[in-house]
């Protein structure tokens, strides 16, 4: 029997250190500028593509790590570098997760290379699920996909919101309802090819944090796509709809299949933000003097530093556990994926707030990065399932009761 071991292997250590170097040398020096500009950082994405960090091959290789740890390792390092830039580099991976979770092997082979492009022709992709009146309540989704029997096409109409890379993406993966009477069980995912008529960008959001990541509405006005753009194919959809209409429970839906696979990776992002703020606060507490001694000599500061590190390590371990369970096909019998996202998101928010407090007035200024980290962390208790939704998922899983 193999002894229990939390040590990273040589490949994992190498990839972690390589991504850390890129985050330190390329991302951090540019982070404040792109936060202020609130624009997609194409030069940073270009640099990442040149070194092979922004590519289908890179993300695929990490996703197939049998331990499941490579993906959270790179997420933590990128978001240690900067959350806004990190999301610009990883937002396409969410569309890839939607493609892989719902598509056939042929569809994955066809569309996956289109998501990232190449180092000479970089592209981004978008996953579009949330709507103005359907965020946490995915069953209220109104974007409709109607099948045209005469042509075999699907016609999509509706409005998506909070879409990372929405409107500027080369490829959009869109979740829509094919049978509104079935709620979330009637939903399916579609690939919208580039330059498809009827798809346009709506409002671009000016956000509190992660400003370097493009977030916008996506308008779908009689968007017509071929039948093979339905992920999973029509036969599989028809079978699933028939089961739903007969009252047979469905295991998941198109949106949740994507979120379930991405939650540990999002948790790792939050861990990276928290770790970055903790390191700034620790260094500051060791050199900042008040009353003739470093402020870390005071128990109030020292205990806060201790709690910051403890919570970060606990969040990382929850994230690694969920990632390992997903990679080894272990069932989430206690909603371990949601646990990791819940705790890591809450930790990032608390740690960045504590870091600002330790830095005092300096922490509130843009001369120090913890102010930006604090703004960036706020989204991690909101997107990809609010903290309240994560608690509901965990409680329902534990109790098998439909808690409301």
C-alpha positions in Angstrom: 0.0 0.0 0.0 1.3 3.5 -0.9 1.9 5.7 2.1 -0.2 8.8 2.4 1.7 11.7 0.9 0.8 15.4 0.2 4.1 16.1 -1.5 4.0 17.4 -5.1 5.8 15.4 -7.7 8.6 16.8 -9.9 6.3 17.7 -12.8 3.9 19.5 -10.5 6.6 21.5 -8.8 8.2 22.4 -12.2 4.9 23.6 -13.7 4.0 25.5 -10.5 7.3 27.3 -10.4 7.1 28.1 -14.2 3.7 29.7 -13.8 4.8 31.5 -10.7 7.7 33.1 -12.6 5.3 34.3 -15.3 3.0 35.7 -12.7 5.8 37.5 -10.9 7.6 38.8 -13.9 4.8 39.5 -16.4 1.5 39.9 -14.6 2.3 41.7 -11.4 4.2 44.6 -13.0 1.2 45.2 -15.3 -1.6 44.5 -12.8 -2.4 48.0 -11.6 -2.3 49.5 -15.1 -4.9 47.0 -16.5 -7.0 47.4 -13.4 -7.2 51.1 -14.1 -7.8 50.7 -17.8 -10.6 48.2 -17.4 -9.7 46.7 -20.8 -8.9 43.2 -22.0 -5.2 42.8 -21.6 -4.4 41.5 -25.0 -0.6 42.0 -24.6 -0.5 39.9 -21.5 -2.6 37.2 -23.2 -0.2 37.4 -26.1 2.8 36.9 -23.9 1.2 34.0 -22.2 0.4 32.4 -25.6 4.0 32.9 -26.7 5.4 30.9 -23.8 2.7 28.3 -24.1 0.8 29.2 -21.0 -2.3 30.3 -22.9 -3.1 27.4 -25.1 -5.4 24.4 -25.5 -2.4 22.0 -25.1 -1.4 23.6 -21.8 -4.8 23.5 -20.2 -5.5 20.0 -21.6 -2.3 18.7 -20.1 -3.1 20.1 -16.7 -6.6 18.8 -16.8 -5.4 15.3 -17.4 -3.1 15.1 -14.4 -4.3 11.9 -12.7 -3.9 13.5 -9.3 -6.1 16.5 -10.2 -3.7 18.9 -8.6 -2.0 20.5 -11.6 -5.0 22.7 -12.4 -5.5 24.2 -8.9 -1.7 24.7 -8.7 -1.6 26.9 -11.8 -4.8 28.7 -10.9 -3.4 29.6 -7.5 -0.2 31.0 -9.0 -1.9 33.0 -11.8 -4.3 34.6 -9.3 -1.5 35.2 -6.9 -0.1 37.3 -9.8 -3.4 39.2 -10.3 -7.0 38.2 -10.3 -8.2 40.4 -13.2 -5.3 39.3 -15.5 -5.7 35.8 -14.3 -9.3 35.7 -15.2 -8.5 37.0 -18.7 -6.1 34.1 -19.1 -8.5 31.5 -17.7 -11.9 32.6 -18.7 -11.7 30.7 -21.9 -11.2 27.5 -19.9 -14.8 27.9 -18.5 -16.1 27.6 -22.1 -13.8 24.6 -22.6 -15.3 23.0 -19.5 -18.8 23.6 -20.9 -17.7 22.0 -24.1 -16.1 19.0 -22.5 -18.9 18.5 -20.0 -21.6 18.4 -22.6 -20.2 17.7 -26.0 -19.5 14.5 -28.0 -15.9 13.5 -28.7 -16.3 14.7 -32.3 -17.6 18.1 -31.1 -14.7 18.5 -28.6 -12.2 17.6 -31.3 -13.8 20.2 -33.7 -14.3 23.1 -31.4 -11.7 22.9 -28.7 -8.8 24.2 -31.0 -11.1 27.2 -31.9 -11.3 28.4 -28.3 -7.8 29.5 -27.7 -6.4 30.0 -31.2 -2.6 30.0 -31.6 0.3 32.2 -30.4 0.1 34.1 -33.8 -3.7 34.4 -33.7 -4.9 34.4 -30.1 -8.6 34.0 -29.4 -10.9 33.9 -26.3 -14.1 32.0 -25.7 -17.1 32.7 -23.5 -19.5 30.5 -21.5 -22.9 32.1 -21.3 -25.3 30.9 -18.7 -26.6 33.7 -16.3 -29.4 35.9 -17.3 -30.9 39.1 -15.9 -33.6 37.2 -14.1 -31.8 33.8 -13.8 -28.6 33.8 -11.8 -28.6 31.3 -8.9 -32.1 30.2 -10.1 -31.0 28.4 -13.3 -34.5 26.9 -13.7 -35.8 30.4 -14.6 -33.7 30.6 -17.7 -35.6 32.3 -20.6 -33.1 32.1 -23.5 -35.0 29.8 -25.8 -33.6 27.4 -28.4 -36.2 26.3 -31.0 -35.6 23.4 -33.4 -36.4 24.1 -37.1 -37.6 20.7 -38.4 -37.3 21.9 -42.0 -33.6 22.7 -41.9 -32.3 20.9 -38.9 -31.1 24.2 -37.4 -31.5 25.6 -33.9 -32.7 29.2 -33.5 -31.7 30.9 -30.2 -33.3 34.1 -28.7 -32.6 35.7 -25.4 -30.1 37.8 -23.3 -27.2 36.4 -21.3 -25.4 38.5 -18.7 -22.2 38.4 -16.6 -20.4 36.6 -19.5 -16.7 36.6 -19.2 -15.4 37.5 -22.7 -19.0 37.9 -23.8 -19.3 39.6 -27.2 -15.6 39.7 -27.8 -15.2 35.9 -27.9 -14.4 33.9 -31.0 -16.7 31.1 -29.9 -19.6 31.4 -27.4 -20.9 28.3 -25.5 -24.5 29.2 -24.6 -27.0 27.4 -22.3 -30.6 27.7 -23.4 -33.9 26.0 -22.7 -35.4 23.8 -25.3 -38.5 23.1 -23.2 -39.4 25.8 -20.6 -42.0 23.5 -18.9 -39.2 21.3 -17.7 -37.2 24.0 -16.0 -33.5 23.2 -15.7 -34.1 19.7 -17.0 -35.1 21.1 -20.4 -31.8 23.0 -20.9 -29.0 22.3 -23.4 -25.7 23.8 -24.4 -24.9 25.2 -27.9 -21.7 26.3 -29.6 -22.2 29.6 -31.5 -19.5 29.8 -34.2 -17.7 33.0 -34.9 -19.4 35.7 -36.9 -22.8 34.1 -36.5 -25.5 36.7 -37.4 -27.7 37.8 -34.6 -25.2 37.5 -31.7 -24.0 40.8 -30.4 -22.5 42.3 -27.3 -24.8 44.2 -25.0 -23.8 46.2 -22.0 -20.2 45.9 -20.9 -20.1 46.1 -17.1 -17.9 48.4 -15.1 -17.0 46.3 -12.1 -15.8 46.7 -8.5 -13.0 44.2 -9.0 -11.4 41.9 -11.6 -11.5 44.9 -13.9 -9.0 43.6 -16.5 -11.4 40.8 -17.3 -14.1 41.6 -19.9 -17.6 41.0 -18.6 -20.7 41.8 -20.7 -24.2 41.0 -21.8 -24.6 38.8 -24.9 -27.7 39.4 -27.1 -29.1 36.5 -29.1 -31.5 37.7 -31.7 -32.7 34.9 -34.0 -29.3 33.3 -33.9 -29.4 30.3 -36.2 -26.9 27.5 -35.9 -26.6 24.1 -37.5 -27.9 21.0 -35.7 -24.4 19.8 -34.9 -23.9 22.9 -32.7 -26.1 21.3 -30.1 -23.6 19.8 -27.6 -24.2 16.1 -27.1 -26.5 15.9 -30.2 -30.2 15.8 -30.7 -30.6 12.1 -30.0 -29.1 12.4 -26.5 -31.2 15.6 -25.8 -34.4 13.9 -26.9 -33.7 10.9 -24.6 -33.0 13.2 -21.7 -36.2 15.3 -22.3 -38.2 12.1 -22.6 -36.9 10.9 -19.2 -37.7 14.3 -17.7 -41.3 14.3 -19.1 -41.8 10.8 -17.7 -40.8 12.0 -14.2 -37.4 10.2 -14.2 -34.9 12.4 -12.3 -32.0 13.8 -14.2 -28.5 13.7 -12.8 -27.6 17.2 -13.8 -28.3 20.0 -16.4 -26.1 21.7 -18.9 -25.2 24.7 -16.7 -24.6 22.7 -13.5 -22.4 20.1 -15.3 -20.0 23.0 -16.2 -20.1 24.6 -12.7 -19.6 21.3 -10.9 -16.4 20.7 -12.9 -15.0 24.2 -12.4 -15.7 24.9 -8.7 -12.4 23.5 -7.3 -10.5 25.6 -9.9 -12.4 28.7 -8.8 -11.6 27.9 -5.2 -7.9 27.7 -6.2 -8.1 31.2 -7.7 -9.5 32.5 -4.4 -6.6 30.8 -2.5 -4.1 32.6 -4.8 -5.7 36.0 -4.1 -5.7 35.3 -0.3 -2.1 34.1 -0.4 -1.0 37.2 -2.2 -2.6 39.5 0.3 -1.3 37.5 3.2 2.3 37.8 1.9 2.0 41.6 1.6 0.6 41.8 5.1 3.3 39.6 6.6 6.1 41.5 5.1 4.5 44.9 6.1 4.0 43.7 9.7 7.6 42.7 9.9 9.0 46.1 8.7 6.4 48.6 9.9 7.3 50.0 13.3 5.1 51.7 15.8 6.1 52.6 19.3 9.6 51.5 18.6 9.0 47.9 17.4 7.6 46.0 14.4 3.8 45.8 14.6 4.0 42.0 14.3 5.3 42.1 17.9 1.7 43.0 18.9 -0.5 40.0 19.6 -3.4 41.6 17.8 -1.4 41.6 14.6 0.4 38.4 15.1 -2.7 36.4 15.8 -4.4 37.8 12.7 -1.4 36.8 10.6 -1.6 33.3 12.1 -5.3 33.0 11.4 -4.7 34.2 7.8 -2.1 31.5 7.1 -4.2 28.8 8.8 -7.3 29.7 6.8 -5.4 29.8 3.5 -3.8 26.4 4.1 -7.2 24.9 5.1 -8.8 26.4 1.9 -6.0 24.9 -0.2 -6.4 21.5 1.3 -10.2 21.5 0.7 -9.5 22.5 -2.9 -6.9 19.8 -3.4 -9.2 17.2 -1.9 -12.1 18.2 -4.3 -9.7 18.3 -7.3 -8.4 14.9 -6.4 -11.9 13.5 -6.0 -13.0 14.9 -9.3 -9.9 13.5 -11.1 -10.3 10.0 -9.6 -14.1 9.9 -10.1 -14.8 9.9 -6.4 -18.4 10.9 -5.7 -19.0 14.2 -3.9 -21.1 12.6 -1.2 -20.8 15.7 1.0 -20.7 18.3 -1.8 -16.9 18.6 -1.4 -16.6 20.7 -4.6 -19.0 23.3 -3.1 -17.2 23.1 0.2 -13.9 24.1 -1.4 -15.5 27.0 -3.3 -17.4 28.2 -0.3 -14.5 28.2 2.1 -11.9 29.5 -0.3 -14.1 32.4 -1.4 -14.9 33.4 2.2 -11.3 33.0 3.1 -10.1 35.3 0.3 -12.6 38.0 1.3 -11.6 37.8 5.0 -7.9 37.6 4.4 -7.8 40.6 2.0 -9.9 42.6 4.5 -7.5 41.7 7.3 -4.5 42.6 5.2 -6.0 46.1 4.6 -6.5 46.5 8.3 -2.9 45.5 9.1 -1.6 48.0 6.5 -3.9 50.7 8.0 -4.2 53.8 5.9 -1.7 52.5 3.4 -3.9 49.5 2.8 -6.7 51.7 1.7 -4.6 53.4 -1.0 -3.7 52.2 -4.5 0.0 52.6 -3.7 -0.3 49.1 -2.2 -1.9 46.1 -3.9 -4.1 44.8 -1.1 -6.8 47.4 -2.0 -7.1 45.9 -5.4 -6.9 42.3 -4.0 -9.7 43.2 -1.6 -11.9 44.4 -4.5 -11.0 41.3 -6.6 -11.8 38.9 -3.8 -15.4 40.1 -3.4 -16.6 38.3 -6.5 -15.6 34.9 -5.0 -18.6 34.8 -2.7 -20.8 35.7 -5.6 -20.0 34.2 -9.0 -20.2 30.5 -10.0 -22.6 30.0 -7.1 -22.9 32.5 -4.2 -21.8 31.4 -0.8 -25.5 31.0 0.1 -26.1 28.7 -2.8 -23.0 26.6 -1.9 -24.3 26.2 1.6 -27.7 25.1 0.2 -25.9 22.5 -2.0 -23.9 21.2 0.9 -26.9 21.0 3.2 -29.1 19.3 0.6 -26.4 16.8 -0.1 -25.9 16.0 3.6 -29.6 15.8 4.5 -31.2 14.7 1.2 -33.8 17.3 2.0 -34.9 20.0 -0.5 -34.0 22.9 1.8 -35.3 26.3 0.6 
